[in-house]
């Protein structure tokens, strides 16, 4: 797991991890407080925003990785298909993490809506 974190890039994976931690913290605080309807709606809006942000940031860093990889490939001569496939595989790590954050957001939202 730590290997994926370092391959995805410390900056990208760090930002995505902060988004995930914020999402989970808001979810847990909402569960503990069991506040009024207005507070729950605000929490749901925050969860929605953080879930979407995680997805978009993951895609953004994938595009940065692909741009960098293609720039290197453009300047290199004789790139093997296995090197190209390895680069493409690594570029997907941030998108997968962003999708995971989005799925967690969906689950948290469904739980909060069911409980209230």
N, CA, C and O atoms as a printed pandas DataFrame, in Angstrom:
     atom_number atom_name residue_name chain_id  residue_number  x_coord  y_coord  z_coord
0              1         N          UNK        A               1    0.814   -1.186    0.000
1              2        CA          UNK        A               1    0.000    0.000    0.000
2              3         C          UNK        A               1    0.867    1.262    0.000
3              4         O          UNK        A               1    0.588    2.212   -0.731
4              5         N          UNK        A               2    1.914    1.265    0.821
5              6        CA          UNK        A               2    2.817    2.415    0.825
6              7         C          UNK        A               2    3.527    2.561   -0.511
7              8         O          UNK        A               2    3.876    3.665   -0.928
8              9         N          UNK        A               3    3.736    1.430   -1.175
9             10        CA          UNK        A               3    4.357    1.467   -2.488
10            11         C          UNK        A               3    3.483    2.253   -3.469
11            12         O          UNK        A               3    3.994    3.063   -4.242
12            13         N          UNK        A               4    2.178    2.016   -3.439
13            14        CA          UNK        A               4    1.263    2.761   -4.305
14            15         C          UNK        A               4    1.261    4.244   -3.952
15            16         O          UNK        A               4    1.175    5.099   -4.834
16            17         N          UNK        A               5    1.357    4.541   -2.666
17            18        CA          UNK        A               5    1.376    5.933   -2.226
18            19         C          UNK        A               5    2.580    6.660   -2.820
19            20         O          UNK        A               5    2.446    7.773   -3.327
20            21         N          UNK        A               6    3.747    6.038   -2.758
21            22        CA          UNK        A               6    4.949    6.700   -3.284
22            23         C          UNK        A               6    4.947    6.742   -4.803
23            24         O          UNK        A               6    5.422    7.713   -5.393
24            25         N          UNK        A               7    4.415    5.689   -5.456
25            26        CA          UNK        A               7    4.364    5.698   -6.919
26            27         C          UNK        A               7    3.390    6.743   -7.446
27            28         O          UNK        A               7    3.613    7.318   -8.512
28            29         N          UNK        A               8    2.312    6.993   -6.708
29            30        CA          UNK        A               8    1.329    7.984   -7.128
30            31         C          UNK        A               8    1.828    9.411   -6.974
31            32         O          UNK        A               8    1.218   10.348   -7.491
32            33         N          UNK        A               9    2.923    9.576   -6.273
33            34        CA          UNK        A               9    3.491   10.902   -6.049
34            35         C          UNK        A               9    3.075   11.440   -4.698
35            36         O          UNK        A               9    1.882   11.511   -4.402
36            37         N          UNK        A              10    4.044   11.822   -3.868
37            38        CA          UNK        A              10    3.727   12.272   -2.511
38            39         C          UNK        A              10    2.805   13.492   -2.468
39            40         O          UNK        A              10    1.948   13.586   -1.590
40            41         N          UNK        A              11    2.971   14.414   -3.398
41            42        CA          UNK        A              11    2.127   15.606   -3.398
42            43         C          UNK        A              11    0.677   15.233   -3.710
43            44         O          UNK        A              11   -0.237   15.594   -2.968
44            45         N          UNK        A              12    0.477   14.524   -4.788
45            46        CA          UNK        A              12   -0.884   14.150   -5.201
46            47         C          UNK        A              12   -1.552   13.270   -4.158
47            48         O          UNK        A              12   -2.697   13.511   -3.775
48            49         N          UNK        A              13   -0.840   12.256   -3.701
49            50        CA          UNK        A              13   -1.433   11.320   -2.753
50            51         C          UNK        A              13   -1.639   11.986   -1.386
51            52         O          UNK        A              13   -2.575   11.646   -0.662
52            53         N          UNK        A              14   -0.773   12.922   -1.043
53            54        CA          UNK        A              14   -0.939   13.668    0.202
54            55         C          UNK        A              14   -2.187   14.537    0.178
55            56         O          UNK        A              14   -2.945   14.575    1.147
56            57         N          UNK        A              15   -2.394   15.231   -0.930
57            58        CA          UNK        A              15   -3.583   16.074   -1.071
58            59         C          UNK        A              15   -4.845   15.214   -1.031
59            60         O          UNK        A              15   -5.816   15.551   -0.353
60            61         N          UNK        A              16   -4.819   14.102   -1.764
61            62        CA          UNK        A              16   -5.974   13.210   -1.771
62            63         C          UNK        A              16   -6.234   12.614   -0.382
63            64         O          UNK        A              16   -7.386   12.439    0.015
64            65         N          UNK        A              17   -5.174   12.308    0.344
65            66        CA          UNK        A              17   -5.339   11.772    1.695
66            67         C          UNK        A              17   -5.951   12.803    2.634
67            68         O          UNK        A              17   -6.776   12.460    3.481
68            69         N          UNK        A              18   -5.552   14.058    2.490
69            70        CA          UNK        A              18   -6.156   15.124    3.305
70            71         C          UNK        A              18   -7.640   15.282    2.995
71            72         O          UNK        A              18   -8.448   15.501    3.896
72            73         N          UNK        A              19   -7.992   15.171    1.726
73            74        CA          UNK        A              19   -9.406   15.248    1.341
74            75         C          UNK        A              19  -10.174   14.090    1.971
75            76         O          UNK        A              19  -11.264   14.283    2.510
76            77         N          UNK        A              20   -9.604   12.887    1.902
77            78        CA          UNK        A              20  -10.251   11.715    2.481
78            79         C          UNK        A              20  -10.411   11.851    3.993
79            80         O          UNK        A              20  -11.476   11.551    4.532
80            81         N          UNK        A              21   -9.370   12.297    4.676
81            82        CA          UNK        A              21   -9.446   12.478    6.129
82            83         C          UNK        A              21  -10.489   13.526    6.506
83            84         O          UNK        A              21  -11.210   13.357    7.490
84            85         N          UNK        A              22  -10.573   14.598    5.737
85            86        CA          UNK        A              22  -11.584   15.630    6.004
86            87         C          UNK        A              22  -12.986   15.069    5.827
87            88         O          UNK        A              22  -13.881   15.341    6.627
88            89         N          UNK        A              23  -13.168   14.289    4.779
89            90        CA          UNK        A              23  -14.464   13.682    4.510
90            91         C          UNK        A              23  -14.884   12.761    5.649
91            92         O          UNK        A              23  -16.020   12.826    6.119
92            93         N          UNK        A              24  -13.980   11.916    6.084
93            94        CA          UNK        A              24  -14.277   10.970    7.168
94            95         C          UNK        A              24  -14.525   11.721    8.476
95            96         O          UNK        A              24  -15.410   11.343    9.244
96            97         N          UNK        A              25  -13.757   12.778    8.739
97            98        CA          UNK        A              25  -13.934   13.550    9.970
98            99         C          UNK        A              25  -15.312   14.209   10.009
99           100         O          UNK        A              25  -15.983   14.179   11.041
100          101         N          UNK        A              26  -15.731   14.793    8.911
101          102        CA          UNK        A              26  -17.054   15.425    8.863
102          103         C          UNK        A              26  -18.146   14.383    9.055
103          104         O          UNK        A              26  -19.125   14.626    9.762
104          105         N          UNK        A              27  -17.980   13.228    8.429
105          106        CA          UNK        A              27  -18.962   12.156    8.573
106          107         C          UNK        A              27  -19.079   11.707   10.027
107          108         O          UNK        A              27  -20.186   11.575   10.549
108          109         N          UNK        A              28  -17.954   11.475   10.676
109          110        CA          UNK        A              28  -17.963   11.007   12.069
110          111         C          UNK        A              28  -18.530   12.072   12.997
111          112         O          UNK        A              28  -19.313   11.757   13.892
112          113         N          UNK        A              29  -18.145   13.327   12.796
113          114        CA          UNK        A              29  -18.671   14.404   13.642
114          115         C          UNK        A              29  -20.185   14.531   13.482
115          116         O          UNK        A              29  -20.893   14.799   14.452
116          117         N          UNK        A              30  -20.671   14.343   12.280
117          118        CA          UNK        A              30  -22.111   14.421   12.049
118          119         C          UNK        A              30  -22.830   13.270   12.744
119          120         O          UNK        A              30  -23.910   13.453   13.305
120          121         N          UNK        A              31  -22.231   12.091   12.706
121          122        CA          UNK        A              31  -22.830   10.946   13.395
122          123         C          UNK        A              31  -22.864   11.140   14.903
123          124         O          UNK        A              31  -23.842   10.780   15.558
124          125         N          UNK        A              32  -21.799   11.706   15.451
125          126        CA          UNK        A              32  -21.705   11.896   16.897
126          127         C          UNK        A              32  -22.675   12.970   17.371
127          128         O          UNK        A              32  -23.356   12.787   18.380
128          129         N          UNK        A              33  -22.744   14.082   16.658
129          130        CA          UNK        A              33  -23.568   15.204   17.105
130          131         C          UNK        A              33  -25.058   14.957   16.925
131          132         O          UNK        A              33  -25.865   15.387   17.749
132          133         N          UNK        A              34  -25.422   14.268   15.857
133          134        CA          UNK        A              34  -26.844   14.057   15.553
134          135         C          UNK        A              34  -27.619   15.352   15.703
135          136         O          UNK        A              34  -28.596   15.433   16.448
136          137         N          UNK        A              35  -27.163   16.362   14.979
137          138        CA          UNK        A              35  -27.749   17.691   15.102
138          139         C          UNK        A              35  -29.058   17.849   14.365
139          140         O          UNK        A              35  -29.695   16.879   13.954
140          141         N          UNK        A              36  -29.435   19.092   14.214
141          142        CA          UNK        A              36  -30.686   19.420   13.557
142          143         C          UNK        A              36  -30.563   19.268   12.045
143          144         O          UNK        A              36  -29.472   19.052   11.518
144          145         N          UNK        A              37  -31.672   19.381   11.370
145          146        CA          UNK        A              37  -31.748   19.153    9.927
146          147         C          UNK        A              37  -30.816   20.085    9.146
147          148         O          UNK        A              37  -30.189   19.669    8.172
148          149         N          UNK        A              38  -30.733   21.331    9.574
149          150        CA          UNK        A              38  -29.880   22.304    8.884
150          151         C          UNK        A              38  -28.415   21.879    8.947
151          152         O          UNK        A              38  -27.695   21.967    7.952
152          153         N          UNK        A              39  -27.981   21.421   10.115
153          154        CA          UNK        A              39  -26.598   20.992   10.293
154          155         C          UNK        A              39  -26.303   19.744    9.458
155          156         O          UNK        A              39  -25.221   19.621    8.884
156          157         N          UNK        A              40  -27.242   18.841    9.392
157          158        CA          UNK        A              40  -27.054   17.632    8.596
158          159         C          UNK        A              40  -26.959   17.979    7.119
159          160         O          UNK        A              40  -26.139   17.411    6.397
160          161         N          UNK        A              41  -27.796   18.913    6.666
161          162        CA          UNK        A              41  -27.734   19.344    5.269
162          163         C          UNK        A              41  -26.404   20.004    4.942
163          164         O          UNK        A              41  -25.869   19.814    3.850
164          165         N          UNK        A              42  -25.867   20.776    5.879
165          166        CA          UNK        A              42  -24.556   21.383    5.669
166          167         C          UNK        A              42  -23.479   20.312    5.577
167          168         O          UNK        A              42  -22.589   20.391    4.729
168          169         N          UNK        A              43  -23.558   19.318    6.444
169          170        CA          UNK        A              43  -22.587   18.222    6.395
170          171         C          UNK        A              43  -22.688   17.468    5.083
171          172         O          UNK        A              43  -21.671   17.094    4.499
172          173         N          UNK        A              44  -23.910   17.242    4.614
173          174        CA          UNK        A              44  -24.082   16.558    3.332
174          175         C          UNK        A              44  -23.492   17.365    2.189
175          176         O          UNK        A              44  -22.913   16.797    1.263
176          177         N          UNK        A              45  -23.633   18.687    2.243
177          178        CA          UNK        A              45  -23.027   19.534    1.208
178          179         C          UNK        A              45  -21.501   19.464    1.241
179          180         O          UNK        A              45  -20.846   19.404    0.201
180          181         N          UNK        A              46  -20.948   19.473    2.459
181          182        CA          UNK        A              46  -19.495   19.350    2.588
182          183         C          UNK        A              46  -19.015   17.998    2.062
183          184         O          UNK        A              46  -18.009   17.920    1.357
184          185         N          UNK        A              47  -19.737   16.943    2.409
185          186        CA          UNK        A              47  -19.360   15.603    1.928
186          187         C          UNK        A              47  -19.409   15.548    0.411
187          188         O          UNK        A              47  -18.520   14.985   -0.226
188          189         N          UNK        A              48  -20.447   16.133   -0.161
189          190        CA          UNK        A              48  -20.570   16.152   -1.624
190          191         C          UNK        A              48  -19.409   16.909   -2.260
191          192         O          UNK        A              48  -18.822   16.457   -3.244
192          193         N          UNK        A              49  -19.089   18.053   -1.692
193          194        CA          UNK        A              49  -17.987   18.861   -2.232
194          195         C          UNK        A              49  -16.652   18.138   -2.116
195          196         O          UNK        A              49  -15.858   18.140   -3.057
196          197         N          UNK        A              50  -16.404   17.524   -0.970
197          198        CA          UNK        A              50  -15.128   16.832   -0.777
198          199         C          UNK        A              50  -15.034   15.592   -1.646
199          200         O          UNK        A              50  -13.961   15.292   -2.170
200          201         N          UNK        A              51  -16.128   14.867   -1.812
201          202        CA          UNK        A              51  -16.121   13.697   -2.683
202          203         C          UNK        A              51  -15.826   14.065   -4.122
203          204         O          UNK        A              51  -15.022   13.414   -4.789
204          205         N          UNK        A              52  -16.475   15.108   -4.592
205          206        CA          UNK        A              52  -16.240   15.570   -5.962
206          207         C          UNK        A              52  -14.828   16.111   -6.120
207          208         O          UNK        A              52  -14.175   15.866   -7.134
208          209         N          UNK        A              53  -14.359   16.845   -5.124
209          210        CA          UNK        A              53  -13.002   17.371   -5.163
210          211         C          UNK        A              53  -11.973   16.244   -5.237
211          212         O          UNK        A              53  -11.008   16.344   -5.995
212          213         N          UNK        A              54  -12.162   15.181   -4.470
213          214        CA          UNK        A              54  -11.252   14.053   -4.512
214          215         C          UNK        A              54  -11.191   13.435   -5.895
215          216         O          UNK        A              54  -10.111   13.105   -6.384
216          217         N          UNK        A              55  -12.346   13.275   -6.527
217          218        CA          UNK        A              55  -12.392   12.702   -7.866
218          219         C          UNK        A              55  -11.686   13.595   -8.878
219          220         O          UNK        A              55  -10.893   13.120   -9.690
220          221         N          UNK        A              56  -11.978   14.884   -8.824
221          222        CA          UNK        A              56  -11.390   15.826   -9.783
222          223         C          UNK        A              56   -9.881   15.966   -9.579
223          224         O          UNK        A              56   -9.126   16.030  -10.549
224          225         N          UNK        A              57   -9.446   16.013   -8.328
225          226        CA          UNK        A              57   -8.002   16.121   -8.054
226          227         C          UNK        A              57   -7.277   14.864   -8.540
227          228         O          UNK        A              57   -6.177   14.955   -9.084
228          229         N          UNK        A              58   -7.882   13.707   -8.348
229          230        CA          UNK        A              58   -7.281   12.468   -8.845
230          231         C          UNK        A              58   -7.110   12.483  -10.351
231          232         O          UNK        A              58   -6.055   12.109  -10.862
232          233         N          UNK        A              59   -8.143   12.913  -11.069
233          234        CA          UNK        A              59   -8.062   13.000  -12.526
234          235         C          UNK        A              59   -7.050   14.056  -12.950
235          236         O          UNK        A              59   -6.304   13.855  -13.909
236          237         N          UNK        A              60   -7.022   15.174  -12.243
237          238        CA          UNK        A              60   -6.076   16.248  -12.561
238          239         C          UNK        A              60   -4.633   15.755  -12.475
239          240         O          UNK        A              60   -3.830   16.003  -13.375
240          241         N          UNK        A              61   -4.312   15.055  -11.388
241          242        CA          UNK        A              61   -2.938   14.572  -11.252
242          243         C          UNK        A              61   -2.635   13.448  -12.233
243          244         O          UNK        A              61   -1.478   13.268  -12.612
244          245         N          UNK        A              62   -3.637   12.689  -12.652
245          246        CA          UNK        A              62   -3.399   11.689  -13.691
246          247         C          UNK        A              62   -3.017   12.386  -14.998
247          248         O          UNK        A              62   -2.088   11.962  -15.686
248          249         N          UNK        A              63   -3.733   13.447  -15.329
249          250        CA          UNK        A              63   -3.429   14.166  -16.560
250          251         C          UNK        A              63   -2.040   14.794  -16.518
251          252         O          UNK        A              63   -1.334   14.819  -17.526
252          253         N          UNK        A              64   -1.651   15.298  -15.358
253          254        CA          UNK        A              64   -0.290   15.827  -15.226
254          255         C          UNK        A              64    0.734   14.713  -15.445
255          256         O          UNK        A              64    1.735   14.911  -16.133
256          257         N          UNK        A              65    0.482   13.548  -14.860
257          258        CA          UNK        A              65    1.378   12.418  -15.037
258          259         C          UNK        A              65    1.458   11.959  -16.482
259          260         O          UNK        A              65    2.543   11.656  -16.979
260          261         N          UNK        A              66    0.322   11.905  -17.157
261          262        CA          UNK        A              66    0.313   11.502  -18.567
262          263         C          UNK        A              66    1.052   12.519  -19.434
263          264         O          UNK        A              66    1.807   12.142  -20.330
264          265         N          UNK        A              67    0.838   13.791  -19.170
265          266        CA          UNK        A              67    1.530   14.833  -19.931
266          267         C          UNK        A              67    3.042   14.700  -19.782
267          268         O          UNK        A              67    3.790   14.777  -20.756
268          269         N          UNK        A              68    3.469   14.499  -18.538
269          270        CA          UNK        A              68    4.904   14.342  -18.281
270          271         C          UNK        A              68    5.452   13.098  -18.965
271          272         O          UNK        A              68    6.522   13.133  -19.572
272          273         N          UNK        A              69    4.711   11.999  -18.864
273          274        CA          UNK        A              69    5.168   10.746  -19.484
274          275         C          UNK        A              69    5.261   10.885  -20.998
275          276         O          UNK        A              69    6.239   10.447  -21.605
276          277         N          UNK        A              70    4.261   11.484  -21.600
277          278        CA          UNK        A              70    4.289   11.636  -23.057
278          279         C          UNK        A              70    5.372   12.613  -23.505
279          280         O          UNK        A              70    5.927   12.458  -24.593
280          281         N          UNK        A              71    5.676   13.599  -22.698
281          282        CA          UNK        A              71    6.775   14.518  -23.031
282          283         C          UNK        A              71    8.111   13.780  -23.031
283          284         O          UNK        A              71    8.951   14.002  -23.903
284          285         N          UNK        A              72    8.298   12.909  -22.054
285          286        CA          UNK        A              72    9.531   12.128  -21.975
286          287         C          UNK        A              72    9.610   11.148  -23.142
287          288         O          UNK        A              72   10.666   10.988  -23.755
288          289         N          UNK        A              73    8.494   10.497  -23.445
289          290        CA          UNK        A              73    8.462    9.534  -24.551
290          291         C          UNK        A              73    8.731   10.229  -25.876
291          292         O          UNK        A              73    9.396    9.670  -26.748
292          293         N          UNK        A              74    8.223   11.432  -26.029
293          294        CA          UNK        A              74    8.418   12.187  -27.262
294          295         C          UNK        A              74    9.904   12.462  -27.509
295          296         O          UNK        A              74   10.376   12.419  -28.645
296          297         N          UNK        A              75   10.624   12.743  -26.432
297          298        CA          UNK        A              75   12.046   13.069  -26.569
298          299         C          UNK        A              75   12.941   11.835  -26.610
299          300         O          UNK        A              75   14.080   11.911  -27.072
300          301         N          UNK        A              76   12.444   10.719  -26.138
301          302        CA          UNK        A              76   13.246    9.491  -26.122
302          303         C          UNK        A              76   13.094    8.774  -27.461
303          304         O          UNK        A              76   12.170    9.019  -28.237
304          305         N          UNK        A              77   14.042    7.885  -27.687
305          306        CA          UNK        A              77   13.993    7.106  -28.919
306          307         C          UNK        A              77   13.933    5.636  -28.567
307          308         O          UNK        A              77   14.687    5.163  -27.716
308          309         N          UNK        A              78   13.047    4.919  -29.213
309          310        CA          UNK        A              78   12.965    3.481  -29.009
310          311         C          UNK        A              78   12.371    3.068  -27.675
311          312         O          UNK        A              78   12.974    2.282  -26.945
312          313         N          UNK        A              79   11.197    3.589  -27.348
313          314        CA          UNK        A              79   10.532    3.211  -26.102
314          315         C          UNK        A              79    9.822    1.871  -26.307
315          316         O          UNK        A              79    9.092    1.681  -27.280
316          317         N          UNK        A              80   10.048    0.962  -25.384
317          318        CA          UNK        A              80    9.400   -0.345  -25.483
318          319         C          UNK        A              80    7.955   -0.256  -24.981
319          320         O          UNK        A              80    7.634    0.607  -24.164
320          321         N          UNK        A              81    7.095   -1.137  -25.463
321          322        CA          UNK        A              81    5.702   -1.128  -24.996
322          323         C          UNK        A              81    5.565   -1.380  -23.498
323          324         O          UNK        A              81    4.632   -0.872  -22.875
324          325         N          UNK        A              82    6.469   -2.147  -22.912
325          326        CA          UNK        A              82    6.365   -2.417  -21.473
326          327         C          UNK        A              82    6.647   -1.160  -20.649
327          328         O          UNK        A              82    6.035   -0.960  -19.600
328          329         N          UNK        A              83    7.547   -0.331  -21.103
329          330        CA          UNK        A              83    7.816    0.929  -20.400
330          331         C          UNK        A              83    6.604    1.851  -20.518
331          332         O          UNK        A              83    6.223    2.509  -19.550
332          333         N          UNK        A              84    6.008    1.895  -21.695
333          334        CA          UNK        A              84    4.817    2.718  -21.901
334          335         C          UNK        A              84    3.671    2.225  -21.021
335          336         O          UNK        A              84    2.985    3.030  -20.391
336          337         N          UNK        A              85    3.459    0.916  -20.973
337          338        CA          UNK        A              85    2.390    0.349  -20.147
338          339         C          UNK        A              85    2.640    0.627  -18.666
339          340         O          UNK        A              85    1.701    0.922  -17.927
340          341         N          UNK        A              86    3.887    0.537  -18.230
341          342        CA          UNK        A              86    4.217    0.833  -16.831
342          343         C          UNK        A              86    3.911    2.271  -16.470
343          344         O          UNK        A              86    3.390    2.545  -15.388
344          345         N          UNK        A              87    4.229    3.190  -17.365
345          346        CA          UNK        A              87    3.934    4.599  -17.125
346          347         C          UNK        A              87    2.445    4.875  -17.071
347          348         O          UNK        A              87    1.975    5.642  -16.232
348          349         N          UNK        A              88    1.708    4.247  -17.967
349          350        CA          UNK        A              88    0.253    4.420  -17.962
350          351         C          UNK        A              88   -0.369    3.841  -16.693
351          352         O          UNK        A              88   -1.301    4.415  -16.131
352          353         N          UNK        A              89    0.155    2.704  -16.252
353          354        CA          UNK        A              89   -0.361    2.070  -15.033
354          355         C          UNK        A              89   -0.143    2.973  -13.816
355          356         O          UNK        A              89   -1.034    3.121  -12.979
356          357         N          UNK        A              90    1.026    3.563  -13.725
357          358        CA          UNK        A              90    1.320    4.434  -12.586
358          359         C          UNK        A              90    0.452    5.695  -12.622
359          360         O          UNK        A              90    0.062    6.214  -11.576
360          361         N          UNK        A              91    0.151    6.184  -13.827
361          362        CA          UNK        A              91   -0.670    7.397  -13.916
362          363         C          UNK        A              91   -2.094    7.156  -13.433
363          364         O          UNK        A              91   -2.798    8.109  -13.099
364          365         N          UNK        A              92   -2.526    5.915  -13.391
365          366        CA          UNK        A              92   -3.887    5.609  -12.949
366          367         C          UNK        A              92   -4.044    5.585  -11.431
367          368         O          UNK        A              92   -5.170    5.581  -10.933
368          369         N          UNK        A              93   -2.954    5.569  -10.697
369          370        CA          UNK        A              93   -3.026    5.438   -9.233
370          371         C          UNK        A              93   -3.820    6.581   -8.612
371          372         O          UNK        A              93   -4.676    6.343   -7.761
372          373         N          UNK        A              94   -3.550    7.810   -9.021
373          374        CA          UNK        A              94   -4.255    8.943   -8.415
374          375         C          UNK        A              94   -5.733    8.940   -8.778
375          376         O          UNK        A              94   -6.577    9.315   -7.964
376          377         N          UNK        A              95   -6.047    8.518  -10.000
377          378        CA          UNK        A              95   -7.452    8.456  -10.389
378          379         C          UNK        A              95   -8.191    7.388   -9.590
379          380         O          UNK        A              95   -9.329    7.601   -9.173
380          381         N          UNK        A              96   -7.558    6.256   -9.377
381          382        CA          UNK        A              96   -8.174    5.202   -8.571
382          383         C          UNK        A              96   -8.415    5.673   -7.139
383          384         O          UNK        A              96   -9.461    5.385   -6.556
384          385         N          UNK        A              97   -7.463    6.386   -6.582
385          386        CA          UNK        A              97   -7.608    6.912   -5.224
386          387         C          UNK        A              97   -8.741    7.937   -5.182
387          388         O          UNK        A              97   -9.543    7.945   -4.248
388          389         N          UNK        A              98   -8.804    8.798   -6.196
389          390        CA          UNK        A              98   -9.889    9.774   -6.276
390          391         C          UNK        A              98  -11.251    9.101   -6.384
391          392         O          UNK        A              98  -12.218    9.552   -5.770
392          393         N          UNK        A              99  -11.332    8.020   -7.165
393          394        CA          UNK        A              99  -12.577    7.265   -7.272
394          395         C          UNK        A              99  -12.946    6.603   -5.948
395          396         O          UNK        A              99  -14.119    6.549   -5.578
396          397         N          UNK        A             100  -11.948    6.105   -5.245
397          398        CA          UNK        A             100  -12.196    5.513   -3.926
398          399         C          UNK        A             100  -12.779    6.552   -2.977
399          400         O          UNK        A             100  -13.718    6.260   -2.237
400          401         N          UNK        A             101  -12.230    7.755   -2.995
401          402        CA          UNK        A             101  -12.750    8.843   -2.164
402          403         C          UNK        A             101  -14.191    9.150   -2.544
403          404         O          UNK        A             101  -15.029    9.384   -1.673
404          405         N          UNK        A             102  -14.482    9.149   -3.836
405          406        CA          UNK        A             102  -15.838    9.430   -4.284
406          407         C          UNK        A             102  -16.813    8.346   -3.828
407          408         O          UNK        A             102  -17.935    8.649   -3.422
408          409         N          UNK        A             103  -16.389    7.096   -3.896
409          410        CA          UNK        A             103  -17.242    5.996   -3.443
410          411         C          UNK        A             103  -17.481    6.094   -1.941
411          412         O          UNK        A             103  -18.599    5.870   -1.479
412          413         N          UNK        A             104  -16.451    6.425   -1.180
413          414        CA          UNK        A             104  -16.615    6.594    0.269
414          415         C          UNK        A             104  -17.596    7.730    0.550
415          416         O          UNK        A             104  -18.425    7.635    1.455
416          417         N          UNK        A             105  -17.496    8.797   -0.229
417          418        CA          UNK        A             105  -18.448    9.912   -0.082
418          419         C          UNK        A             105  -19.869    9.429   -0.319
419          420         O          UNK        A             105  -20.776    9.791    0.431
420          421         N          UNK        A             106  -20.078    8.616   -1.351
421          422        CA          UNK        A             106  -21.421    8.116   -1.639
422          423         C          UNK        A             106  -21.965    7.260   -0.495
423          424         O          UNK        A             106  -23.130    7.386   -0.118
424          425         N          UNK        A             107  -21.120    6.397    0.051
425          426        CA          UNK        A             107  -21.536    5.534    1.160
426          427         C          UNK        A             107  -21.884    6.376    2.390
427          428         O          UNK        A             107  -22.913    6.153    3.027
428          429         N          UNK        A             108  -21.027    7.337    2.720
429          430        CA          UNK        A             108  -21.282    8.204    3.880
430          431         C          UNK        A             108  -22.577    8.990    3.700
431          432         O          UNK        A             108  -23.357    9.133    4.643
432          433         N          UNK        A             109  -22.804    9.495    2.502
433          434        CA          UNK        A             109  -24.021   10.252    2.221
434          435         C          UNK        A             109  -25.258    9.369    2.363
435          436         O          UNK        A             109  -26.264    9.787    2.937
436          437         N          UNK        A             110  -25.180    8.153    1.842
437          438        CA          UNK        A             110  -26.321    7.238    1.960
438          439         C          UNK        A             110  -26.618    6.911    3.424
439          440         O          UNK        A             110  -27.780    6.847    3.825
440          441         N          UNK        A             111  -25.589    6.711    4.204
441          442        CA          UNK        A             111  -25.786    6.404    5.629
442          443         C          UNK        A             111  -26.432    7.576    6.349
443          444         O          UNK        A             111  -27.378    7.389    7.114
444          445         N          UNK        A             112  -25.929    8.786    6.111
445          446        CA          UNK        A             112  -26.502    9.967    6.785
446          447         C          UNK        A             112  -27.949   10.198    6.378
447          448         O          UNK        A             112  -28.781   10.552    7.213
448          449         N          UNK        A             113  -28.249   10.001    5.113
449          450        CA          UNK        A             113  -29.632   10.212    4.667
450          451         C          UNK        A             113  -30.565    9.152    5.254
451          452         O          UNK        A             113  -31.722    9.446    5.555
452          453         N          UNK        A             114  -30.082    7.948    5.415
453          454        CA          UNK        A             114  -30.911    6.891    6.005
454          455         C          UNK        A             114  -31.162    7.133    7.495
455          456         O          UNK        A             114  -32.241    6.845    8.013
456          457         N          UNK        A             115  -30.155    7.662    8.163
457          458        CA          UNK        A             115  -30.263    7.854    9.609
458          459         C          UNK        A             115  -31.135    9.055    9.964
459          460         O          UNK        A             115  -31.707    9.108   11.053
460          461         N          UNK        A             116  -31.239   10.016    9.052
461          462        CA          UNK        A             116  -31.967   11.244    9.408
462          463         C          UNK        A             116  -33.107   11.465    8.501
463          464         O          UNK        A             116  -33.832   12.449    8.649
